[in-house]
């Protein structure tokens, strides 16, 4: 990503985080729920982005199109995954807890930076079995699919239809929300995760 795009990327991300803070719906605001019933405050300690090329760290460049590399070999391309590590903070550190929180479902919502950008349908999914949060220790990382080939195909169709140029960079604020239950059936919600994503035809050959 060029330096100018990187600067705009960070400015957008900062502004959107401040906006969500004011709405009471972003990281750092009262977004988690149910901790008083489970006795555990669930929080995210790390999140990274991975795609078929590999682990991209906390960089959220979404490659829209699969290209042919040198020699005619296809570029590695496919779904984009968020790798999330959790930690459970005991609300009463003087009382040992063996309670475990289990993630049951999650939602990914996309907020476009420009009203002319295509609308991206949100993802709502039950999580895979075995995603859990334990008190006092880090658990994970666990994989959550956040952008799939079908959504890339829908955007690329608009480009082929002449609605957008191929070299356009589409900026969206991505919000990941995660819910679950403890072993007693009490519900909880994790603070929403906010990231700016940049969607374009990246060369990842």
N, C-alpha and C positions, 0 to 999 in steps of 0.2 A: 504494500500500500504506500502511496506517495506520502511525503511528509505533510502536505496540505490536507490530504484526506485524513491522515492520522490525527491532526490537530482538530479538524472538524468533528471527527469521531469522538474525541474526548470531551469537547465542548458540549456536544449533543447529549452524551451520557451524563455529564454533570447536571445539565439543565433538567433532564428528564428525571433524574434521581431527586433533585430538589422539588420538582413538581409533585412527584408521588409522595414525598415526605409530607408535603402540605396536605395531601389528600388522605393521609393516614394509611397508605397502602404499599409503601416501599420498604426496603431494608432499613432498619433503624427505627421504624415506626411500629406501633402496636399491631403487628401483622400475625404473630403466632397466637394460637388459641388452644385452650384445653389443658394448659400446663398445670393449672391448679388442681385438676382432677387426676392427672397422670402422675404428678409429683416430679415430672422431668420437663425441663425447658429444652426443646429440640432446636439445634442451630446448625447451620452449614459452616464448616471450617475451611473447605476448599471446593473449587469447581474448576474443571478444565474442559476444553473442547477437543474432541477427537473426530477424525473423518478417516476414510480409507487410506489416506496418505500417512496418518499417524497422529500422535498427540500434539496438538497445537497450543498447549498451555491455555492461558486465559485470553487468547486471541480468537475472535469470532468472525472469521472470513468464510462465507458460505460460497463454495464453488458451484455456479449455476449450471454449467455446461461441461460435458465430457468431450475433451479434445483428443486428437491424434497426436502423439508425441513423435519424436524423431525415429525414423525407421518404421513408422506405421503402427507402433504399439499404442494401445489405448491408455489414456490417462487414468490413474486410479481415481475413482469417483463413486459416490453413493450417498448413504444417509449420514447425518451429522448427529453426534452423541454428546450429551453433557455427562461428565464423570463427577459425581458428587460424593463428598465425604461429610459425614455428620458427627456431631458430638451431643451427648445428653448431659445437661447440667442439672444436678439434683437441687430442687428448690429448698430442701432442708438437708444441708450437708452433715448434720449431726445424726441423721437417721439413715442407715444403710438401706438401699433399695435394690431389689432384684427385678424390678419392673422393666419390661422391654417394650419399645414402641415399634409397631410394624407399619410400614408405608403401604397404603392400599390403592391410592390413585393419585394422578397428577394432571396438571393442565398447563399448556404453553400457549400464551397469547402474544400476538404481534401487533405493535402500534407503529404505523408508518409515519416517517418524519415529514413526508410531503404528501398532501392530499391526493395528488395525481398518481401516486404509486399504487400498484395493485394490492387489493385486500388479500391477506393470507389467512386462510381458515385456521382457527385455533386447533390445537391437539388436545384431546381428552382421552386418557387411557388409564386402565388399571395397570399398576406396575407389576413387574415380574415378581414371582415369589422370592422371598429371602432377602428383601430390603428391610433393614431394621436399624434401630437406634438404641444403644445401651447407655446406661448412666455411667458417667465418669471416664469413658474411653471414646476414642475415635473409631467409627465404623465406616467401612467403604474402602476404595471408592465403588459406587454403584452407578450403573449406566441407565440414562434416561434418553430416549430418542427425542430430539427437539426439532429436526428438520429432515424430511424424507424426500425421496426422489419424485414422488407424486407432486408435491408442492413445487419442486423445481421445474417439473414438466409443465405445470399450469402457467408459471411465469414465463417460461421459454416459449410457450405457444403464443402468448401475447406479443413477445418480441418478434416471432416469425410472422405474426399478423400485422406487423408494422406499428404497433402501439408504442413500443419503446425501442430505442436503439440497443444494439448488442453490447456496446461498451458502457452502458449506463451502470452506475453504482447505486443500488437501492439500500437505504438505511432504515432499519426498524429497531425499535426498542422491544426486546423479548422479555416477557415476564413468565417465570416458572413458579407455579404454586403446587404445593405438596401436602397431602392429607394422609391420615392414618388412624389407627387405634392401638391402645395398649392391650395387654392380655386379658384385661377385665372388661373390655368393650368401650372404654372411654375414648372419645374422639379427640384428635389434636390436629393442628395445622402448623406448618413450618413458615417462618418469615419468608415472604416472596423473594425470589432471586431476580435481579434486574441486570440485563446485559444489552449493550448495543451490538447488533449484528450488521454486517456489510455483505450484501449479496451482489455478485457480478461474475463474469467469466474469468476466473483466476487461472493462471498458467501454473499447474502443479505437476508438470512433467519432470 
